[in-house]
Amino acid sequence: MPDCTPVSVPVPLSVTPACRSTARERRLTLAIVAIGMFMAVLDTTIVNVALPAMRASLGATVAGLAWIVDAYTLSFAALILAGGVLSDRFGAKHAYLAGLALFIGASAGCGFASSVTVLVAARFVQGVGAALFLPASLAIVRNTFDVPAERARAIAVWAGIASVAASVGPVLGGVLVEDFGWRSAFLVNVPTGALALAGAAALVRASARRDARRFDWAGQFASATALGALCFAAIELPTRGPGAAEVLAALLVAALAAAVLIVVERRTADPMVPLVWFRNRVFIAMNVMGTLVYVGYFGLLFILSLYLHGNLGLNARQTGLMLLPLALSLSLGNLLSGKLLGRASATQLMAGGLFLATCAVPALAAALTMHAPWPAAWAAMAAFGTGTALSVAPMIATVLEQVPADAAGVASGFLNAARQAGSLLGVAIAGAATMLLPNLMAALRAVAVLGFATYAAAVLVALIAGASMGKLAQRHP
């Protein structure tokens, strides 16, 4: 029977007020939603170890490989904010089911793609589906767990599974690619997604809609255009050159679209993101920090996959297994984060974790380029993964604390858009380093410098945000 005992905290507007679900129902809802979210995040990394096989099978260039990775991230990042708006407007459950169905169909298209062009197009559609259901999944968690302490633990679990998905992608991809071919890395989403779709349809409760809010088509188009043009310029610059007309035109389009976005958002009655949020220093700081971390993390992951295969001669399975300490440490870091979130402040967890990861980046690059024993590289990976994971749950929880409960979808969508934009730029820069520098060792060192810089900057941002939160606490004890 559902637990209808009154609670001492206000129930969010988007939660059906009749009575609360049982603890078992809430756990099952979290598990089902996490399956879809796991696939969405998994597909940002699972293709990395499959890149050499795709290159041989489809005749892809390095730029083509970068597009295979970034087509998904591009549509994901460009449309995830719209996904958050649609989730809040039409209900998180409906957005989740629609996005997941589209994602499953596009995954099948990726698995049967006959050329790089078809694969890139299918990857783009995959990203559209993920952009729709990922913010809805966090909104469902936010609405299902209405008691703050329980919600914090649920968000930590949600964030932990997302981080595990990002890290286990190379491991799972390596096993699938080596045994069943690169197409299996996409086709595995079909049965798994069908299970999540059926479970969500049966278990997730429908939430209230916000039909009064109009969809900001102009703002969405401007933001997607700016991000797409910037991505094109970043990926194509190494092969076409900085003076190429196409690259310069893309940069000009990106700048103009960004300017149009600012004007549109100031004038529209229902902007994609309420402009008042940008007066909140903590909200801005968390999104900047998320972007920086993803630039460094995904840039390193892209170059590591190529380096382990190209310079060390490892096959896909071996590459995935060599990255296993990263996956395990991310899992450990998220478990620690969930347990420490109530004992240590968000600032302590974020700054401390990111400082550990910052120190691990040069250690990892040195261990690989100097051919140190594998345990040295694994230790650096473990420190890097643990430190990164410690920052994720408090980052998400802090963002959601800055906005009203019924805007959880938009807030989570904005954070994910910022992080995916960072991922897109990280991969584009790593791909450029691979093409412009004389060898993969030089590229690895350059990307490691980038990772060190972005993580160090993220530490500084975390400390600044902590100071702002401290001032707010003094004003409103």
C-alpha positions in Angstrom: 0.0 0.0 0.0 1.2 3.5 -0.7 2.5 5.4 2.3 0.1 8.3 2.9 1.6 9.5 6.1 2.0 13.3 6.1 5.5 14.6 5.7 7.0 17.7 7.3 8.3 19.2 4.1 6.3 20.8 1.3 5.7 18.5 -1.7 6.9 20.0 -5.0 4.2 21.3 -7.3 4.9 18.7 -9.9 4.2 15.8 -7.6 0.8 14.3 -7.5 -0.4 15.2 -4.0 -2.8 12.3 -3.4 -0.3 10.2 -1.5 3.3 9.3 -1.6 4.6 6.2 -3.2 6.0 3.4 -1.1 9.8 3.1 -0.6 9.8 0.1 -2.8 8.0 1.9 -5.6 10.4 4.8 -5.3 13.5 2.5 -5.6 12.0 0.7 -8.6 11.3 4.1 -10.3 14.8 5.2 -9.7 16.2 1.9 -11.1 14.0 2.0 -14.3 14.8 5.7 -14.9 18.5 5.0 -14.3 18.5 2.4 -17.1 17.6 5.0 -19.7 19.9 7.5 -18.3 22.7 4.9 -18.3 22.3 4.3 -22.0 22.3 8.0 -22.8 25.6 8.7 -21.0 27.1 5.4 -22.1 26.7 6.4 -25.7 29.0 9.4 -25.2 31.9 7.1 -24.5 31.2 3.6 -25.7 32.2 4.5 -29.3 35.7 5.6 -28.3 37.3 2.1 -28.4 35.3 1.3 -31.5 36.9 4.1 -33.5 39.7 2.0 -35.0 37.2 -0.6 -36.1 34.9 2.0 -37.6 37.8 3.6 -39.4 38.8 0.2 -41.0 35.2 -0.8 -41.8 33.8 2.5 -43.1 37.0 4.2 -44.3 36.6 7.1 -42.0 39.1 9.9 -41.6 40.1 11.3 -38.2 37.7 14.2 -38.8 35.0 11.6 -39.6 35.7 9.8 -36.4 35.4 13.1 -34.5 32.0 13.7 -36.1 30.8 10.2 -35.2 31.6 11.0 -31.6 30.4 14.7 -31.7 27.2 14.3 -33.8 25.6 12.7 -30.8 27.1 15.2 -28.3 26.1 18.1 -30.5 22.4 17.3 -30.8 22.4 16.2 -27.1 24.0 19.5 -26.0 22.0 21.7 -28.3 18.6 20.3 -27.5 18.8 19.1 -23.9 17.6 22.4 -22.6 14.6 22.1 -24.9 14.1 18.7 -23.5 14.0 20.1 -20.0 11.4 22.7 -21.0 9.2 20.0 -22.7 9.6 17.8 -19.6 8.3 20.6 -17.4 5.5 21.6 -19.8 4.1 18.2 -20.9 5.2 16.1 -17.9 8.4 14.2 -17.2 7.0 10.8 -17.8 5.7 11.6 -21.3 9.0 13.3 -22.3 11.0 10.3 -21.0 8.9 7.8 -22.9 9.0 9.8 -26.2 12.7 10.5 -26.0 13.6 6.9 -25.1 11.6 5.5 -28.0 13.4 7.8 -30.4 16.7 6.9 -28.9 16.1 3.1 -29.4 15.1 3.6 -33.0 18.2 5.7 -33.8 20.4 3.1 -32.0 19.2 0.5 -34.5 19.9 2.9 -37.3 23.5 3.3 -36.0 23.9 -0.4 -35.8 22.9 -0.9 -39.4 24.7 2.2 -40.9 26.4 1.5 -44.2 28.6 4.7 -44.4 30.1 7.4 -42.2 27.4 9.8 -43.4 24.5 7.5 -42.4 26.2 6.8 -39.0 26.7 10.5 -38.2 23.1 11.2 -39.1 21.8 8.3 -36.9 24.1 9.5 -34.1 22.5 12.9 -34.4 19.0 11.5 -34.0 20.3 9.5 -31.0 21.3 12.7 -29.4 17.9 14.2 -30.0 16.2 11.3 -28.2 18.7 11.5 -25.3 18.2 15.3 -25.0 14.5 14.7 -24.5 14.6 11.9 -21.9 17.7 12.7 -19.9 16.5 15.9 -18.2 13.1 14.1 -17.7 14.8 11.3 -15.9 16.3 13.7 -13.3 13.0 15.6 -13.0 11.3 12.2 -12.3 13.9 11.5 -9.5 13.4 15.1 -8.2 9.6 14.6 -8.1 9.5 11.0 -6.8 11.8 11.7 -3.8 10.2 14.7 -2.2 11.9 14.4 1.2 15.2 16.4 1.0 17.5 13.9 2.7 16.1 11.0 0.6 16.2 13.1 -2.5 19.9 13.9 -1.9 20.7 10.2 -1.7 18.7 9.5 -4.8 20.4 12.2 -6.8 23.8 10.8 -5.6 22.7 7.4 -6.9 21.5 9.0 -10.2 24.8 10.9 -10.6 26.8 7.8 -9.6 25.2 5.7 -12.3 25.7 8.4 -14.9 29.4 8.6 -14.0 29.7 4.8 -14.1 28.1 4.8 -17.5 30.6 7.3 -18.8 33.5 5.3 -17.5 32.3 1.8 -18.2 31.6 2.7 -21.9 35.2 2.0 -23.1 35.2 -1.3 -21.1 31.9 -2.6 -22.4 32.6 -1.2 -25.9 35.9 -3.0 -26.0 34.4 -6.4 -25.1 31.5 -5.9 -27.6 33.6 -4.7 -30.4 36.2 -7.4 -30.1 33.7 -10.2 -29.9 30.7 -9.0 -32.0 32.0 -6.1 -34.1 31.5 -2.3 -33.7 27.8 -2.4 -34.6 27.0 -4.3 -31.4 28.0 -1.2 -29.4 24.8 0.5 -30.7 22.5 -2.5 -31.1 22.9 -3.4 -27.4 20.7 -0.3 -26.7 17.7 -1.9 -28.5 16.7 -4.7 -26.0 17.9 -2.7 -23.0 16.0 0.3 -24.1 12.8 -1.7 -24.7 13.0 -3.0 -21.1 13.4 0.5 -19.7 10.6 1.8 -21.9 8.1 -0.9 -20.7 9.2 -0.4 -17.1 8.8 3.4 -17.2 5.4 3.1 -18.8 4.2 0.8 -16.0 5.9 2.4 -12.9 6.6 6.1 -13.4 3.8 8.3 -12.1 2.6 11.1 -14.4 3.5 14.6 -13.1 1.7 17.9 -13.4 2.1 19.9 -16.7 2.9 23.6 -17.2 0.9 24.2 -20.3 0.9 28.0 -19.7 4.5 28.3 -20.7 5.2 28.8 -24.4 8.1 27.0 -26.1 10.9 29.4 -27.0 11.4 28.3 -30.7 13.6 31.3 -31.6 15.9 30.9 -28.6 16.2 27.2 -29.2 17.0 27.7 -32.9 19.6 30.3 -32.1 21.3 28.2 -29.4 21.4 25.1 -31.6 22.8 27.1 -34.5 25.6 28.7 -32.4 26.7 25.4 -30.9 26.5 23.6 -34.2 28.5 26.2 -36.0 31.1 26.2 -33.3 31.4 22.4 -33.4 31.9 22.5 -37.2 34.6 25.1 -36.9 36.4 23.2 -34.1 36.3 19.8 -35.9 37.1 21.0 -39.4 39.8 23.6 -38.6 42.7 21.1 -38.4 42.0 19.7 -41.9 40.7 22.9 -43.7 43.0 25.4 -41.9 42.2 28.5 -39.9 41.9 30.7 -43.0 39.4 28.4 -44.8 36.2 30.2 -45.8 34.1 27.4 -44.3 35.7 27.7 -40.9 35.6 31.5 -40.9 31.9 31.4 -42.0 31.1 28.9 -39.2 32.7 31.1 -36.6 30.8 34.1 -37.9 27.5 32.2 -37.8 28.3 31.1 -34.2 29.0 34.6 -33.1 25.9 36.0 -34.8 23.6 33.2 -33.4 25.0 33.8 -29.9 24.2 37.5 -30.2 20.7 36.8 -31.5 20.2 34.4 -28.6 21.0 37.1 -26.0 18.5 39.5 -27.7 15.8 36.9 -28.0 16.0 35.7 -24.4 15.8 39.3 -23.1 12.7 40.0 -25.1 10.7 36.8 -24.9 8.1 36.4 -22.2 9.0 32.7 -21.7 12.7 32.3 -22.2 14.3 28.8 -22.3 16.0 29.6 -19.0 14.6 32.3 -16.6 17.0 35.2 -16.9 16.8 35.7 -13.1 18.9 32.5 -12.7 21.9 34.2 -14.3 21.9 36.6 -11.4 22.6 33.6 -9.1 26.4 33.3 -8.9 26.2 29.8 -7.5 24.0 28.6 -10.4 26.4 30.1 -12.9 29.5 28.7 -11.1 28.1 25.1 -11.1 27.4 25.2 -14.8 30.9 26.7 -15.6 32.5 24.1 -13.4 30.5 21.3 -15.2 31.7 22.6 -18.6 35.3 22.7 -17.6 35.3 19.2 -16.1 33.7 17.7 -19.2 36.2 19.5 -21.5 39.1 17.9 -19.7 37.5 14.5 -19.0 36.2 13.7 -22.5 39.2 15.2 -24.3 41.4 12.8 -22.3 39.1 9.8 -22.9 39.2 10.4 -26.6 43.0 10.6 -26.9 43.6 7.7 -24.4 41.5 5.3 -26.6 43.5 6.3 -29.7 46.9 6.2 -27.8 46.4 2.8 -26.3 45.5 1.4 -29.6 47.9 3.3 -31.9 51.1 3.6 -29.7 50.8 0.6 -27.5 49.2 -1.8 -30.0 46.2 -2.8 -27.8 43.1 -4.2 -29.4 39.6 -3.0 -28.4 39.1 -5.4 -25.5 42.5 -4.8 -24.1 42.0 -1.0 -24.4 38.7 -1.3 -22.5 40.3 -3.4 -19.8 43.2 -1.0 -19.4 40.7 1.7 -18.7 38.8 -0.4 -16.2 40.4 1.3 -13.1 38.8 4.5 -14.3 35.4 2.9 -14.4 35.8 1.3 -10.9 37.2 4.5 -9.4 34.2 6.5 -10.7 31.9 4.0 -9.1 33.8 4.3 -5.8 33.9 8.1 -6.0 30.2 8.3 -6.4 29.5 5.9 -3.5 31.8 8.1 -1.3 30.1 11.2 -2.5 26.7 10.0 -1.6 27.9 9.0 1.9 29.9 12.2 2.5 27.3 14.7 1.1 25.6 15.0 4.4 28.8 15.1 6.5 31.0 17.4 4.4 29.9 20.6 2.5 29.3 20.6 -1.2 32.3 22.9 -1.6 34.6 20.6 0.2 33.6 17.6 -1.9 33.8 19.5 -5.2 37.0 21.4 -4.6 38.8 18.4 -2.8 37.7 15.9 -5.5 38.7 18.1 -8.4 42.0 19.0 -6.8 42.8 15.2 -6.6 41.8 14.8 -10.3 43.9 17.8 -11.3 47.0 16.3 -9.7 46.3 12.9 -11.4 46.2 14.2 -15.0 50.0 14.9 -15.4 50.8 11.7 -13.5 48.7 9.7 -15.9 50.3 11.3 -19.0 53.8 10.8 -17.6 53.1 7.1 -16.8 51.9 6.4 -20.3 54.4 8.4 -22.3 57.4 7.2 -20.2 56.2 3.6 -20.4 56.0 3.2 -16.6 54.7 -0.1 -15.2 50.9 -0.4 -15.6 50.1 -0.1 -11.9 51.4 3.5 -12.0 49.0 4.4 -14.8 46.2 2.5 -13.1 46.8 4.4 -9.8 46.7 7.7 -11.7 43.4 6.7 -13.5 41.9 5.7 -10.1 42.8 9.1 -8.6 41.5 10.9 -11.6 38.2 9.0 -11.6 37.6 9.2 -7.9 38.3 12.9 -7.8 36.0 13.6 -10.7 33.2 11.5 -9.3 33.3 13.2 -5.9 32.3 16.5 -7.5 29.3 15.3 -9.5 26.6 14.7 -7.0 27.2 17.9 -5.0 27.3 19.8 -8.3 23.9 18.5 -9.3 22.3 18.9 -5.9 23.6 22.5 -5.6 22.1 23.4 -9.0 18.7 22.0 -8.1 18.8 23.9 -4.8 19.0 27.2 -6.7 15.7 26.8 -8.6 12.0 26.2 -7.8 11.0 22.5 -7.6 8.7 22.7 -10.7 11.7 23.9 -12.8 13.9 20.9 -12.1 13.7 19.8 -15.8 14.9 23.1 -17.1 17.7 23.4 -14.5 19.0 19.9 -15.1 18.7 20.4 -18.8 20.8 23.5 -18.6 23.5 21.8 -16.5 23.6 18.9 -18.9 23.8 21.2 -21.9 26.7 23.0 -20.4 28.5 19.7 -19.6 27.8 18.2 -23.0 29.1 21.4 -24.7 32.3 20.9 -22.7 32.4 17.2 -23.9 31.9 18.3 -27.5 34.7 20.9 -27.3 37.0 18.4 -25.5 36.7 15.8 -28.2 37.1 18.4 -30.9 40.3 19.8 -29.4 41.7 16.3 -28.8 40.9 15.4 -32.4 42.6 18.6 -33.6 45.7 17.7 -31.5 45.8 14.3 -33.1 45.7 15.7 -36.6 48.0 18.7 -36.1 50.8 17.3 -33.9 53.4 14.9 -35.2 52.4 11.8 -33.3 49.9 10.4 -30.7 52.4 10.9 -27.8 52.6 14.6 -28.5 48.8 14.8 -28.8 48.4 13.0 -25.4 50.8 15.4 -23.7 48.9 18.4 -25.2 45.5 17.1 -24.2 46.9 16.4 -20.7 47.9 20.0 -20.4 44.4 21.0 -21.4 42.9 18.6 -18.8 45.2 19.9 -16.1 44.2 23.5 -16.9 40.4 22.9 -17.1 40.4 20.9 -13.8 42.5 23.5 -12.0 40.1 26.2 -13.2 37.2 24.1 -12.0 38.8 23.9 -8.5 39.0 27.7 -8.4 35.3 28.0 -9.5 34.2 25.6 -6.8 36.0 27.7 -4.2 34.4 30.9 -5.5 31.0 29.2 -5.4 31.6 28.1 -1.9 32.3 31.6 -0.8 29.1 32.8 -2.4 27.1 30.1 -0.7 28.7 31.1 2.6 27.6 34.7 2.2 24.0 33.6 1.3 23.9 31.4 4.5 25.0 34.4 6.6 22.2 36.6 5.1 19.5 33.9 5.4 20.5 31.7 8.4 
